[in-house]
């Protein structure tokens, strides 16, 4: 019975719709603190005036120094037309940012000209083509001052942990679990793992969040004529790999569908009730707690942070968006914010020492190598040093 119910969730309307979420840092005020409203307004104006018949709806939001564009259309993922709208909107906003001398104007636009697809050009991209249900609620999560792997923990909690999401146990529509698409962002490879059967293998990978990141989550359809549905997608762009040096953390975003055989809104939000540690923060070089906040509290202050996450709730119907609801703007998350403050106070006392500062392998694309480069020729082999000292002692004894 559960299998039949789950299949019917996606037979309400077979017309495909695409949700495209694209974000970028194109200038901030005064440093890496917050967006400048005239820049946001210019991005909004450009999208509105140039979307024409391409987009059925859109919404402009922001967190910290990142501007976010959520777009609804029927062109599928990787659409050149849709990506060009976002790219040109960010270019228009960059012009405003440069006109007033904003810090990091155009920072995430790493190429000079649009080449048909925004991927690999700097902005973060999360897209899913879906078969809309009768009611299609979804959440957009936006993080600042952290990396794509910061979503590993909460996405796992939402779709694989029954202590967070009891629907996995008590809802027959979720009981079969989900399939996770995992990217090795170092080797450029991917693998699919299903839960609950591969849950330990999944954890073995995604615990290494700087190497393995969750890219997508799918349903496991039991209907022979029904494909698996994409129900969560995360941006996975690594700016350091694109630019070859540190140009800012990736500040990821995610789109997560909820309800009717998927995590309820409360289950999806519960994954952020514990301020877990993420990498990024000051100069992209430190570990710190992820603080869930409302839009009004999304500016980055203490030590350029702490890292934060905003959640916006929408409902999609006939290509139009209703919402958003500012999901974390609620006293229910005051405890998580207080705990994040306590963790911040504790870990900041460690200054430049690990584990507050990231380990060497994750500092490779930051500015630290430039500091240490002047000493590279002054190191000598330890064995050679011992022999030198022995020879020196032996010579003195002879004399």
N, C-alpha and C positions, 0 to 999 in steps of 0.2 A: 504493500500500500504506500509506504514511504517513497519508494522509487517512482511510482506513478505520479504522486503529488508533486515531487520535485520536478519531473519532466514538464508538467503542465504549467509551472511557473513561468516558463519562457515561450509559451505558445500563444500568448495573448495578442502579440503584434509582431509579425515576422519582418517588418521593415527595419533595416539596420540604422542605428544612430551612432555617431562618434562623439565622444567627449575628449577634447584635447586641452590639456593644461600645460601652458608654457610660461616659464618664469626667467627673470634675469635681474642682475644688479647693474643698473646703468647710471648710478650716481647717488650719493647719499649726503645727509646733512647731520652734524658737521663732519664727522668722520665716517664710521661704519654704523651709525646710530639708527637713522630712520630715513624713509623716503621723503622727497620734497614734493608737496602736493601739486604744484604747477607741472612737474614732470609726469606725475600720475594722470593728471587731467589731460595732458597732451597725448599720452598713450591711449587713454579712453576715447578722446576725440578722433584719433586716427582710426582706431578699430571701428568705431561707429560709422565714420564717413566712408570707409573703404571696404567694409565687409559685404555690402551689396546683397546679392542672393547667395553668397557663399555660406555665411553663418546664419543660423536660425535664431541664435541668441548668444550672449556672452556676458561675462561679469569680470570686472577688474578689482583686484584686492591687493594686499601687500602685507609683509611681515618684515620687521627690521628694515634692511636696505634693499629688499627684493620686491619688485613689482610682478604680480601674477595675473595671467590672463586665462580664464576658463572659457572655452568656446564649444558650442554645440553645432553640429553640421552633419551632412550625410555623405561626405567625400572620402571617408575611411581614414585610417592612420597613414601618416607620412604624406599627406596631401600637400603638394607644392603650393597650391593656392592658399591653404590655411596657414602653412608655415610662413609664407611670404608676408601675410598680414601681420603676424606676430613680429617677424624680423623688422619690417618697415616701421611698425609702431614703436618698437624699441629704439630704432634709429632716430625717429622723430623725437622721442623722449630724451635721447642722448643729446640732441642738438640744444634742447632747453637746458639740460644739465650743464653742458659746456658753456652756455651763454652766461651763467651765473657762477661758474667756477666750482661746481660741486665736486667733492672728492670722489675719485674713481669713476668719473663720467665715462660711460661706455665700457666699463670694466669687463663685463661678461661677453661682449661682442668681439670675439677673437679673430674674426675674419673681416676682410674689407668689403666683400660683396656677397650677396645671397647666391647660392649655387644650386637651388632646387630643393634643398632640404635643410632644416635648421639644426639637425643633429650633427654633432661634431663641430659646431660653430660657436659654442659657449653657453647659450641658454639651456636650461633644463627642460626636458620634455617627458610628459606622462600622458599616454593616449590609450583609449580602449574603444573598440567597436563593439556595440552591444545590441542584443535583441531586447527592446524595452518591455518591461512587465506592465501590468495594468496600472500599478503605481511604481515609479522608479525613483526611490530616494537614494541619495549618495552623499558622501562626505568628501570634502577636499581638505587634506591636511597639508600645512605649510610649515617648514622648519627653517630656522636661520642659525648661522654659526655652527654648522655641523656637516656631516657627510651622508651619502646615500645609505650606508650601512646602519645609520641611526634608526631606520625603519624596520630593521630585522626583528628586533625585540617586540615592538607593538603589533606588527603584522602577524608574527607567530602567535602572540597571545590571542589576537582576534580570531584566527582561523584554525588554530590547532591546540589551544590550551583550554580544557573544560573548566578549570578553576577560574578562568577569566570569562569564558563563553560557555555557560551551561547548556546552551542550545545544542552544542555538539553531542551532549548526552541525552537530553530530554526532547529534542525536536527531531522527528523522523526525517525531515527534509535536510538536515545537516549531518545525520548520523554516519553517512558514508565518508565524510571528510572532504578534503580539497587537495588539489595538485599545485605545488609550488614550482615556479620557474626560477632557478637560481643562476646568477651570472658570476663567473670568475672574472672580475674586472681587471685582474693583472694579466691573465693568460688570454682573455678575450674569448672565453668558452661559456657554454651554458649546459644545464642539466635539469631534468624534471624529476621531482620527488613527491610521492603521494603520502598523505597522512590519513589515518594514524599508522599505517604499516611501516613507513620509512621515517618515523618521527625522530629516532635517535640519530640516524644518518643526517637528517635535516639539521638537527641541532649541532652535530659535529662540524658542519660547514658554516652555518650562519652565525655561530659564535665568534668566528673570525671575520668581523664586520668590515675590516678594511680590505679584505680580499673577496669574500663571497657576499653578495647582496641579493635580496629578494627583488626580482623584477616584476613578476606577475603572479597572481593567484587565480586558479580556475576551479569551477565546479567539476565534479566527476559525474558526467551524465550517464544515466542507464537507459536512456531512450535511443533506440537504434537510428532514428532519423534526426536526432537533435545533437548538435556539436556541443562540446564543453564551452561554458560561458566564462569570459574574463570578468572577474569580480573585484580585482584590485590591481593597480599598476603604480609603480614608483619610478621617479626619475633616477637615472644611474650614471649621469654624466660626471666624468672626473676632469675638472678643469686643468689640474696639474698635468695630466697626461696629454691633453690637447695642446697646452701652451708650452710644456717642457719645463716649467718653473711655477712657483707658487703665485697664483693670481686670485686667491680667495677660495674659501671652502665652497662646496657644491650647493649647500643650502637646499636640500631636497624637498620634493613635494610628492603627494600621493593622492590618488582618487580611489575611494573605497565604496563599493555598493553595499547597501544594508537592507535588512528586513526580508521577510518571505523566503525562507530557506538560506538566508545569510545572517551574519551577526546582526543582532538588534542594535539600534543606535547606542543604547546604554552599554552594550558589550563592546562595541567599537571604541567608545570613549573610555571605558574602564581600563583599557590597555595603557592609558597615560596617567593613571591615578598614582603610580609609583614613579618618582623622578629618577629614572635610570640614567647611568652615565653614558655619555656620547663623546665623540672626539670632534674637535674644532675649536670653538671659543676664541680666545685672543690669538690673533695671527695664524689661526688654523692649527695651533700647535699644542693645545691643552685638552685634557679630559675634564668634563663637568656635567652637572645634572641638567636634564631636559625639563624645562618648566612649562607646563600648559597654561596659556594665558588667552585673554580676550584680545581682540584687535586693538583696543585702546591701550593695552599694556605691552604691545609687541615691539616697542623700540628697545634697542640694545644699549645698555648703560654700564653696569658693573663689569669691568674687565672685558668690555665689548660683549656683554651677555647678561646673565648666563644664557646658554642656548635655549631657544624657546620654540614652542609649537602652537599654532593657531588651527582651530578646526571650524570649517564652515559647512553647514548643512543645507542641501538643496533637494527639491523634488523636480524631476524632469517629466514633462507631458507634452506630446505633440511638438517636440523641438523647442519648447519654451521652459525657462527656469523659473521656479518659485522659490523665494528665499533671497539671501541666505539667513540662517540662524547662526549667531556667534556662539558656538557650542561650549567653549571653555569660559565664557564670560558668566560665571556662576559661582556662588559661594561653596558649592559642593566640591570644588577643586581648590579651595583655600588651603586645605591640609597638604595637598601635593605641592602647592607653591611655598608654604612654610618649610616643608621638608627640603625642597630645592634650595631655599635660602640657607638652611642649616648645613647642607652639604657644601654649598658654595663657601660658607664661612670656614668650614673645616679644611677643605682641599686647597683653598687659596693660601693657607699658611705654608704650604710646601714650596711655593715660589717656582723656580725653574727645575725642581727635582721631579723625576719620575716617581710615581705614576701620574702625577698631575700633568707634567709635561709628557708629550707623546714619546714613545721609544724611537730610537735612531732611524729604523727602517721607514717610519711614517714621517720623519722630519726631512727625508731626502729631497722633497720638492718644496720645502719651505726656504727661508732665508738663512737658516743655520749653517748649511754647507759653506756659504760665502764667508761666514765668520771663522770657521775652522780651517779653511783652505790654506791660510798663511802658515799653518803648522805642519802641513802634510810632508814636507821635506825634512822636518826636524825629528821625526820619529825614527827609531832604530830598533832592530831586532833585539828582543830581550836576551837571547842566548849570546849574541855578540857583545852586549853590554857586560854580561857576567864574565866572559872571557877577557874583555879589556881590563876589567878590574882585577882579575886574577893575575894577568900578565903584569899589571902595574905593581901589585903587591910583591910578586916574585922578583921583579927587577930591584925593588927597594931592599928586599932581603939580601940579595946578592951584593948590593953595594955596601 
